Amino acid sequence: MTRYVIIGAGALGVTIAAELQQAGRDVVLAARGAQFAELAAGRMRYHRPEGTRLLDLAAVARPDELTLTADDVFVLATKTQDADEALSQWAWQLLSRPDGAVVSAGSALPVVTVQNGLHAERAALRRFGTVYGGVAWIPASYLAAGEVAAESSPAPGVLWLGRYPDGPASAQPRLAEVAGDLRAAGFEVQLVDDLSRWKAAKLVSAATFALDALYERSEVRAAAEELLRLEARHVLTASGLSIADMRAESTVDLGRFAVQPLPGQPRGTSSWQSLTRSGSLEADYLNGEIVLAARLLGLRAAASEAMLDRIRRAAREATPPRSLTDQDLLATLPALAPPQADAGVLIDPKTLHDLLARPDAPAVLDVRWALGDPHGREHYWAGHIPGAVYTDLDGELAGPPGPAAGRHPLPQLADLERSARAWGLRSGQPVVVYDDNGGLAAARAWWLLRWAGVADVLILDGALAGWRRAGFALETGECVPEPGDVTLAGGQLPVVSADEAAAIARDGVLLDARAAERYRGESEPVDPRAGHIPGAISAPASENLAADGTFGPAGQLRLRYAALGAAAGRPVAVYCGSGVTAAHDVAALQLAGIKAALYPGSWSQWSADAQRQAATGPAPG
């Protein structure tokens, strides 16, 4: 019969031990200090929604107090920061195999790691030949010696288990046995073949634990949680890790996992518990793991760095848990400060509709264009906003293409002015631009006219679909306006050359607005080479949009770009395939309060130059 040697008698270890023992499994708990004293004296109180019971668990204080057998399975339930010490103590203990050979525990016995972060499995594999990793949702608290509260019912928790490194769980009969025993103990358990994806998903969540330790819940804290999760996702993805959707991909019955707070038992994450007990902190292996992964890529995880510094200072200064203010959090993470409202980017359909009824109505430009779709004018003829003038992105919003300049270089200013007058633009007249694709093409007209000195240019938020949703009419055919008199003067928005883009990739933030698969080099439908500019960061323009095709709220966009490293005061530039969708990122950045330059030649120019290197894969390179 399997005996479980559970290393660590904190909230996690006691919960697993108590439930396994109640299910009739053989359990030994390795504890230390006051927790061991309480266990040894039979005073360990275990609180569940169903009631409280005293635990009668076999316990040892040191590895040499236990005679190991070939039937043992280790469960490492310490905090991540204590994993190395515990593993080294137990891995080199000796045991006798049934054939009489004396071997080390690490060579003969499996270990199951259930720590947050990515460190414990690597540390275990240095010492154990068989490592099973776990992701645990077990809402349990240990705040005082002899007291553990586990608050979920009827299942005490959920565990996703797999082999480490990744591999088929079905090929691991011992792991299946462990899973069966945990299920018998009431846990919901799912075996997974891709453990690393599930560990990464838990780390994204755990990156917010320091916030729970330091701050009460508030809108500011919620924004900070989103920033830290976004940053963690960005860094882990750039490191080559895929991230599981833990709820969508779960096959266990999550309905049996219901947290029921216990009267008189405060609760919080492991970081909050450690700070409450003035214990050692796990943050080095949570936020610190994100910081490490970013630094290995030559990036900076600014939000995780700041939280790591703040919780260390709180521990050093004995700051009471959850006592810090929103003002302190805003000072710690300046990216949370709301951006200044920018009236120079968007207009909603209702406002445009009302303005079109006035004598001083804005000019409206229809910029139907999409890569691979040459029928923009036909789409315009079939239905457009009344009075809108069709604008040819290829022929009027760009100069002649070529390898030296790219597929959509900036047009000559005289040519652009001639086109603008043909569209009917008058000096001082506001302009609204739209397309039928979330503004991904219209943003080029917005940027180009702003660059050329037209001060009042707005993108229709929600594009043509938003106009339709509002119930406003379309007209068909062609609208030919009276010629305008606008005068243009280029250079009103910043641009960068290929060399300047490369420098910003090294010293600032260079964003790639193309789809992620093109950034990674997995797909390249039109340009000479696949990949991205070395050092650039993937920032698909499509992710600026909500599900209905409108731009995300300014605060949300600010968090998105802060997670990518873009912030006010840092050099920021954007490119895409040919300088079209990059303008969408520039518009979103402006909404977020961040000024960015455009690299007009973009990847079409860069990739045509054989002397310039291309990076592939998820990392900036």
Secondary structure, 3 states (H helix, E strand, C coil): CCEEEEECCCHHHHHHHHHHHHCCCEEEEECCHHHHHHHHCCCCEEEECCEEEECCCEEECCHHHCCECCCEEEEECCCHHHHHHHHHHHHCCEEECCCCCEEEHHHHCEEEECCCCCHHHHHHHCCCCEEEEEEEECCEEEEECCEEEECECCCCCEEEEEEECCCCHHHCHHHHHHHHHHHHCCCEEEECCCHHHHHHHHHHHHCCHHHHHHECCCHHHHHHHHHHHHHHHHHHHHCCCCCCCCCCCCCCCHHHCCECCCCCCCCCCHHHHHHHCCCCCCHHHCHHHHHHHHHHCCCCCHHHHHHHHHHHHHHHCCCCCCCECHHHHHHHCHHHCCCCCCCCCEECHHHHHHHHCCCCCCEEEECCCECCECCHHHHHHHCECCCCEECCHHHHCCCCCECCCECCCCCCHHHHHHHHHHCCCCCCCCEEEECCCCCCCHHHHHHHHHHCCCCCEEEECCHHHHHHHCCCCCECCCCCCCCCCCCCCCCCCCECCHHHHHHHHHHCEEEECCCHHHHHCCCCCCCCCCCECCCCEECCHHHHECCCCCECCHHHHHHHHHHCCCCCCCCEEEECCCCCCHHHHHHHHHHCCCCCEECCCHHHHHCCCCCCCCECCCCCC
